[in-house]
C-alpha cells in the first residue's frame, strides 16, 4: 500500500519538474504520506513534506512530538476519511524519518478549502480530501511565504450530499470573512433599525433573535467582516453602548448555539409567524 501510494510522488515530480517548495499531504493511517515522502525525499530531498490533519484527529502530529506512536482517546468525525486513533507502525517509521512538519486545521478551514477547490475546478472534494489545500493555506498564513510553488494532494471521493449545506455555512467562517457575534440590544421598538445603522454598510449573513421578557434582547449576528475589520466594528459598537462578544472562534457557538434560537414564546400569546422571501 505504501509503495503504491508513493507513485503519486512520482506523478508530481514528472508533471512539475521545476522547483517545488513543499508538498501538503492528508494524513489518516499514514500510508499516503509515507509513500510519497519516501519517493520524493529520495529523488528531490530539498522538497519539504508537510502532513495535514484535522485538529481533532491529529495522531501523526502528536506522535511526531512524542517520538513514538500515541493513541488518541477520541477522534473527530467531520473528516471521517482520516479519523484514525493511531498512526500505522510502518507508516510512522517512515514519516518520523522523512516528514518535515505537520499542520493541523480546523473544521471551518477544511470547509473553506472545499469551497476554494470548487471555485477553481468545479469539483467538490470530500472533507478529508481537502486537507492538503487547507494546510497549504494555513502554512502560507503562518509563514508569510510568497513566490514559491506549493503542491496539495486531493485524495478521497466526492463529498456526501448531506454535508454540502454544513460546508457552505462554515466556509465563510473558515475564510475568516464572516464573524459571529453575540450582541445585547435594548428590547424595544426601533432597536433593530438602530443596530443596523450602527453596523454601517457591512453585510449581515445571519441574524438570530428570539423575544425575551425583559429590558434587553440578546442576539447572534453573522457579519461579513474579516478579523481586523471586526475589531474595529466591536470598538464602534461598544462606543454606541452595545455589549459585544466575538464568538467566531467558539466551536460551541458556531456549531450549536447559533441554531438553538427559536421556539414558543409564552410572553407573546398573540404572536404571528410569517415566512417571506
LUMFITI-742031 format. One line per 5 residues: their letters; for each residue x, y, z of C-alpha. Coordinates in steps of 0.2 Angstrom, whole numbers. Example, Ala and Ser with C-alpha at 12.3 -4.5 7.8 and 13.67 -1.06 7.14 Angstrom:
BEGIN
as) 62,-22,39 ~ 68,-5,36;
This chain:
BEGIN
xxxxx) 0,0,0 ~ 14,12,5 ~ 23,9,-12 ~ 8,10,-22 ~ 3,27,-14;
xxxxx) 21,33,-16 ~ 18,33,-35 ~ 9,49,-33 ~ 25,57,-28 ~ 32,51,-45;
xxxxx) 17,58,-54 ~ 20,75,-45 ~ 38,76,-50 ~ 35,71,-68 ~ 21,83,-70;
xxxxx) 31,98,-62 ~ 50,95,-64 ~ 53,113,-59 ~ 56,120,-41 ~ 44,114,-28;
xxxxx) 45,121,-10 ~ 33,109,-1 ~ 20,96,-4 ~ 5,95,8 ~ -2,78,11;
xxxxx) -18,72,20 ~ -14,60,34 ~ -25,46,41 ~ -17,30,44 ~ -1,37,36;
xxxxx) 1,26,20 ~ -1,41,8 ~ 12,52,17 ~ 24,38,20 ~ 24,33,2;
xxxxx) 25,50,-6 ~ 39,56,7 ~ 49,40,3 ~ 50,44,-16 ~ 51,62,-15;
xxxxx) 65,63,-2 ~ 75,50,-12 ~ 74,60,-28 ~ 72,78,-23 ~ 77,79,-4;
xxxxx) 76,98,-4 ~ 57,97,-6 ~ 48,99,11 ~ 35,86,15 ~ 21,93,26;
xxxxx) 7,82,33 ~ -10,89,36 ~ -23,83,49 ~ -39,89,57 ~ -36,97,74;
xxxxx) -47,84,82 ~ -39,69,73 ~ -20,73,75 ~ -12,56,78 ~ 3,60,67;
xxxxx) 6,77,75 ~ 6,70,92 ~ 16,55,88 ~ 30,66,80 ~ 30,77,95;
xxxxx) 31,62,107 ~ 44,52,96 ~ 33,37,96 ~ 15,32,91 ~ 2,38,103;
xxxxx) -17,33,104 ~ -30,46,104 ~ -44,44,116 ~ -56,50,104 ~ -56,57,86;
xxxxx) -67,70,77 ~ -78,63,63 ~ -81,78,52 ~ -66,72,41 ~ -71,54,43;
xxxxx) -58,48,29 ~ -44,52,41 ~ -52,49,58 ~ -39,37,65 ~ -34,35,83;
xxxxx) -16,29,80 ~ -4,31,65 ~ 2,14,57 ~ 18,6,64 ~ 27,5,47;
xxxxx) 20,22,41 ~ 26,31,57 ~ 43,23,55 ~ 44,31,38 ~ 35,48,42;
xxxxx) 46,51,58 ~ 61,50,47 ~ 55,59,32 ~ 41,71,36 ~ 47,89,39;
xxxxx) 32,95,49 ~ 13,93,52 ~ 0,106,51 ~ -17,105,59 ~ -33,113,53;
xxxxx) -50,117,60 ~ -67,111,53 ~ -70,129,46 ~ -53,129,37 ~ -57,112,29;
xxxxx) -74,119,23 ~ -66,135,16 ~ -54,124,7 ~ -68,114,-1 ~ -75,130,-7;
xxxxx) -58,135,-14 ~ -57,119,-24 ~ -75,121,-30 ~ -72,139,-36 ~ -56,134,-45;
xxxxx) -61,117,-53 ~ -80,115,-50 ~ -75,99,-41 ~ -82,95,-24 ~ -69,87,-13;
xxxxx) -73,77,2 ~ -68,84,19 ~ -53,73,21 ~ -48,76,3 ~ -47,95,5;
xxxxx) -35,94,20 ~ -20,97,9 ~ -27,114,2 ~ -32,119,20 ~ -15,115,26;
xxxxx) -6,125,12 ~ -17,140,16 ~ -13,139,34 ~ 6,137,30 ~ 6,152,19;
xxxxx) -4,162,33 ~ 8,157,47 ~ 25,159,37 ~ 21,173,25 ~ 29,164,11;
xxxxx) 27,171,-6 ~ 33,167,-24 ~ 35,148,-20 ~ 27,133,-28 ~ 16,123,-16;
xxxxx) 8,106,-21 ~ -8,99,-12 ~ -14,82,-14 ~ -33,80,-15 ~ -37,62,-11;
xxxxx) -53,53,-7 ~ -70,53,-16 ~ -83,67,-19 ~ -92,73,-3 ~ -108,66,4;
xxxxx) -123,77,-2 ~ -129,78,16 ~ -113,88,20 ~ -115,101,7 ~ -126,113,17;
xxxxx) -115,112,33 ~ -99,115,22 ~ -107,130,14 ~ -112,138,30 ~ -95,136,38;
xxxxx) -84,140,23 ~ -86,159,26 ~ -80,157,44 ~ -66,147,38 ~ -61,160,26;
xxxxx) -61,172,41 ~ -73,183,30 ~ -88,181,42 ~ -88,185,61 ~ -101,178,73;
xxxxx) -105,190,87 ~ -116,190,102 ~ -124,207,105 ~ -135,214,118 ~ -148,227,111;
xxxxx) -162,236,120 ~ -179,226,119 ~ -190,240,112 ~ -197,245,95 ~ -184,253,84;
xxxxx) -169,244,92 ~ -165,233,77 ~ -165,248,65 ~ -153,257,76 ~ -142,242,77;
xxxxx) -142,241,58 ~ -137,259,57 ~ -123,256,69 ~ -116,242,58 ~ -114,254,43;
xxxxx) -113,246,26 ~ -107,229,32 ~ -117,214,26 ~ -127,203,38 ~ -125,185,34;
xxxxx) -137,179,48 ~ -147,186,62 ~ -154,175,76 ~ -166,183,88 ~ -180,177,100;
xxxxx) -191,188,111 ~ -186,188,129 ~ -196,196,143 ~ -185,210,150 ~ -177,226,145;
xxxxx) -163,219,134 ~ -163,206,119 ~ -148,195,116 ~ -145,191,98 ~ -132,181,87;
xxxxx) -127,190,71 ~ -116,185,57 ~ -107,199,49 ~ -97,200,33 ~ -81,206,40;
xxxxx) -63,200,42 ~ -54,199,59 ~ -46,217,58 ~ -62,225,52 ~ -72,215,66;
xxxxx) -61,223,79 ~ -65,240,73 ~ -83,236,72 ~ -83,229,90 ~ -75,245,96;
xxxxx) -88,256,87 ~ -102,245,93 ~ -96,247,111 ~ -94,265,109 ~ -113,266,104;
xxxxx) -117,256,120 ~ -119,239,113 ~ -110,225,123 ~ -102,213,111 ~ -94,196,112;
xxxxx) -85,189,96 ~ -90,171,96 ~ -81,166,79 ~ -68,155,87 ~ -80,147,99;
xxxxx) -84,130,92 ~ -99,128,103 ~ -107,144,97 ~ -103,141,79 ~ -108,123,78;
xxxxx) -123,123,90 ~ -129,138,99 ~ -132,148,83 ~ -146,136,78 ~ -154,135,95;
xxxxx) -164,152,94 ~ -182,149,92 ~ -197,140,100 ~ -213,146,108 ~ -213,162,117;
xxxxx) -226,161,131 ~ -225,180,134 ~ -232,183,117 ~ -250,175,116 ~ -254,184,100;
xxxxx) -238,180,91 ~ -240,178,72 ~ -227,169,62 ~ -223,174,44 ~ -212,167,30;
xx) -206,178,16 ~ -193,180,3;
